[in-house]
Amino acid sequence: MKSTPHFHSSFLRRKHVTDGVVLQTEASEVGKVRHKRLVNLIGSCAEGEERLLVVEYMPNDTLSKHLFHWEKQPLPWEMRVRVAY
């Protein structure tokens, strides 16, 4: 039985990306990047005023949240260094 890939979609705020052509060009380049510490960009969409990115699902939330928004259990420095390298 095949497993279904999980993904996450994010709507981009208009103030961050206004030009759909720029989004598609940059998404095309970013989509080529592969690294064990990065989620893969699956696709993007720029239709009318809407901007959307689709990336692999991150089961443990975002790195940003772990680094900056975990007041109850901050990420230890040893783990931060491991993530960086």
C-alpha positions in Angstrom: 0.0 0.0 0.0 1.4 3.4 -1.0 1.7 6.1 1.7 0.1 9.4 0.9 2.5 12.3 1.1 1.6 15.0 3.6 1.9 18.7 2.7 1.3 22.1 4.1 0.0 25.2 2.2 0.6 28.8 3.2 -1.1 31.8 1.9 1.4 34.7 1.5 0.5 38.2 2.7 0.1 40.6 -0.1 2.6 43.0 1.4 5.3 40.3 1.2 4.8 39.2 -2.4 2.9 41.5 -4.7 4.1 40.3 -8.1 2.9 36.8 -9.2 5.6 36.5 -11.9 8.3 37.1 -9.3 6.8 34.5 -7.0 6.7 31.9 -9.7 10.3 32.7 -10.8 11.7 32.5 -7.2 9.6 29.4 -6.4 11.0 27.7 -9.4 14.5 28.3 -8.2 13.9 27.5 -4.6 12.1 24.3 -5.7 15.4 23.0 -7.0 17.1 23.3 -3.6 17.5 20.0 -1.7 18.9 19.7 1.8 18.3 17.5 4.8 17.5 20.5 7.0 15.0 22.1 4.6 11.5 21.1 3.6 10.9 20.7 -0.1 8.8 23.2 -2.0 6.2 21.2 -3.8 4.5 24.0 -5.7 3.3 27.6 -5.8 0.3 29.5 -7.2 -0.2 33.1 -8.1 -3.8 33.7 -9.2 -5.3 37.1 -9.1 -4.4 38.6 -5.8 -3.8 35.2 -4.1 -0.3 33.8 -3.5 0.2 30.3 -2.2 3.1 28.0 -1.4 2.9 24.3 -0.9 5.7 22.6 1.1 6.3 19.2 2.7 4.5 18.8 6.0 6.6 19.6 9.1 5.3 17.3 11.9 7.2 19.2 14.6 6.2 22.7 13.5 8.6 25.3 12.2 12.2 25.9 13.2 11.3 29.5 13.9 8.8 28.5 16.4 11.3 26.2 18.2 14.0 28.9 18.3 11.9 31.9 19.2 8.4 31.0 20.5 8.8 28.2 22.9 8.6 29.9 26.3 7.8 26.7 28.2 10.5 24.6 26.7 13.2 26.4 24.8 15.4 24.5 22.3 18.7 23.8 24.1 21.8 25.4 22.5 23.3 22.0 21.8 20.3 21.2 19.6 20.5 24.7 17.9 24.1 24.0 16.9 23.2 20.6 15.5 20.4 22.1 13.4 22.8 24.8 12.0 25.3 22.1 10.9 
